[in-house]
Amino acid sequence: MQTFIYGFKPYGKFNENITEKIVSELPHSPNITKKVFEVEFNYEMFSSTLELHRPDLIIGLGQHPRARKLRIERKARNIYKSENQNNCRIRDLGSDYLYCNLDLPVVEGATKTYDAGTYVCNFSMYLMSEYSIKHKVKFAFLHVPVSIDETFIHRYLINIIDKHKG
């Protein structure tokens, strides 16, 4: 099973992005592809990466500066906002909502949520959900607090990967 884990580079007022650090510090494995994306509303950036790697399991990570717990995001909205645009649809003819098809366990220090916002995390979630439905692969997205215990998140991710190996 090929697992694809992604995070994002710093954005806006943030000089660091906790997800970049988490992704880069995950152990290397021939079955795990790691990627840190630019923070951009860029269809091609996401789709070309998926087509190149063709994963069986996708786990997305996004930084959530106001979160106190790890947020297991369940629902992506077909809306995004950028600095120059408001309430644009990601897919003109797409569903209003798409759900992650991998339901992750809620452990101590985590919570399940249904609003990934309207920024690039939600944008990536919507596109990854589309891909996961079309290609019958599992997908989950986590919003990560800036001050998360990195040992906790690494253990959580490795447990997910190990559970879905076969």
C-alpha positions in Angstrom: 0.0 0.0 0.0 1.3 3.4 -1.0 0.6 6.2 1.5 0.8 9.9 0.6 1.2 12.4 3.5 1.2 16.1 2.8 1.5 19.3 4.7 2.1 23.0 3.8 4.8 25.6 3.8 4.6 28.8 5.9 2.0 31.3 4.8 0.9 34.8 5.7 2.3 36.0 9.0 3.7 32.6 9.9 7.4 32.0 9.4 7.0 28.3 10.1 4.2 25.8 9.5 4.0 22.9 12.0 2.8 20.5 9.3 6.0 21.0 7.2 8.1 20.0 10.3 5.8 17.0 11.0 5.9 15.7 7.5 9.7 16.1 7.2 10.3 14.3 10.5 8.2 11.3 9.7 10.4 8.2 9.2 11.4 7.4 5.6 9.8 4.4 4.1 9.5 3.1 0.5 5.7 2.9 1.1 5.3 6.5 2.2 5.5 9.5 0.0 5.8 12.9 1.7 5.1 16.3 0.2 5.0 19.8 1.4 2.9 22.1 -0.8 3.0 25.8 -1.3 0.0 27.5 0.2 -1.8 28.2 -3.1 -5.2 27.7 -4.7 -3.6 25.6 -7.4 -5.6 22.7 -8.9 -2.6 21.5 -11.0 -0.3 21.4 -8.0 -2.5 18.9 -6.2 -3.8 16.8 -9.1 -0.4 16.3 -10.8 1.1 15.1 -7.5 -1.7 12.6 -7.1 -1.4 11.4 -10.7 2.3 11.0 -10.2 2.2 9.0 -7.0 -1.2 7.2 -7.3 -1.6 6.6 -3.5 -3.8 4.1 -1.8 -4.1 6.2 1.4 -3.9 10.0 1.6 -3.4 11.9 4.9 -3.4 15.7 4.7 -2.2 18.0 7.4 -2.9 21.7 7.8 -1.9 24.2 10.4 -4.7 25.6 12.5 -3.3 28.5 14.6 -6.3 28.8 16.9 -6.9 25.1 17.5 -6.2 23.7 21.0 -6.6 20.0 19.9 -5.9 18.0 16.8 -8.9 18.5 14.6 -10.0 15.5 12.6 -11.8 17.2 9.7 -14.7 15.4 8.1 -16.2 17.8 5.6 -14.8 20.0 2.8 -16.9 22.7 1.3 -17.0 23.6 -2.3 -16.0 27.2 -1.5 -12.7 29.1 -1.1 -11.8 32.6 -0.3 -8.6 34.3 -1.3 -7.4 37.8 -0.6 -8.8 39.0 -3.9 -11.9 36.9 -4.2 -14.8 35.9 -1.9 -17.0 32.8 -2.0 -15.7 31.2 -5.2 -16.6 27.7 -5.9 -13.8 25.2 -6.2 -15.8 23.2 -8.8 -18.6 25.0 -10.6 -20.7 21.8 -11.0 -19.3 20.0 -7.9 -21.2 18.9 -4.8 -21.6 21.6 -2.1 -19.8 19.3 0.3 -17.5 16.2 0.1 -16.6 14.1 3.1 -13.3 12.4 3.9 -13.9 8.7 3.5 -11.4 7.6 6.2 -13.0 8.0 9.6 -10.1 8.4 12.1 -10.3 7.5 15.8 -10.9 10.4 18.2 -8.3 10.0 20.9 -7.5 12.1 23.9 -6.1 15.4 22.5 -8.2 15.2 19.3 -11.7 16.2 18.3 -13.8 15.6 15.2 -14.9 18.7 13.3 -17.0 19.5 10.2 -15.7 22.9 9.1 -12.3 23.1 7.5 -12.7 26.8 6.7 -12.4 28.4 3.3 -8.6 28.6 2.9 -6.1 26.3 1.1 -6.6 23.4 3.6 -10.3 23.2 2.7 -9.4 23.6 -1.0 -7.0 20.7 -0.8 -9.5 18.6 1.2 -12.1 19.1 -1.5 -9.8 18.1 -4.3 -8.3 15.1 -2.4 -11.9 13.9 -1.5 -12.8 14.1 -5.2 -9.7 12.0 -6.0 -10.4 9.5 -3.2 -14.0 8.9 -4.4 -13.0 8.6 -8.1 -10.0 6.2 -7.4 -11.5 4.4 -4.4 -8.6 5.3 -2.0 -8.9 6.3 1.6 -8.4 10.0 2.6 -8.3 11.9 5.9 -7.4 15.4 6.8 -6.1 16.7 10.1 -5.9 20.3 11.3 -2.9 20.6 13.6 -2.5 23.1 16.4 0.7 25.1 16.3 1.7 23.9 19.8 1.1 20.2 19.3 3.2 17.5 20.9 5.1 16.2 17.9 5.6 12.8 19.5 1.8 12.5 19.8 1.1 13.4 16.2 3.8 11.2 14.8 2.5 8.2 16.9 -1.1 9.0 15.7 0.0 9.1 12.0 2.1 5.9 12.2 -0.8 4.1 13.9 -3.1 5.1 11.0 -0.6 4.0 8.4 0.0 0.7 10.2 -3.7 0.0 10.5 -4.3 0.5 6.8 -1.2 -1.4 5.4 -3.2 -4.2 4.0 
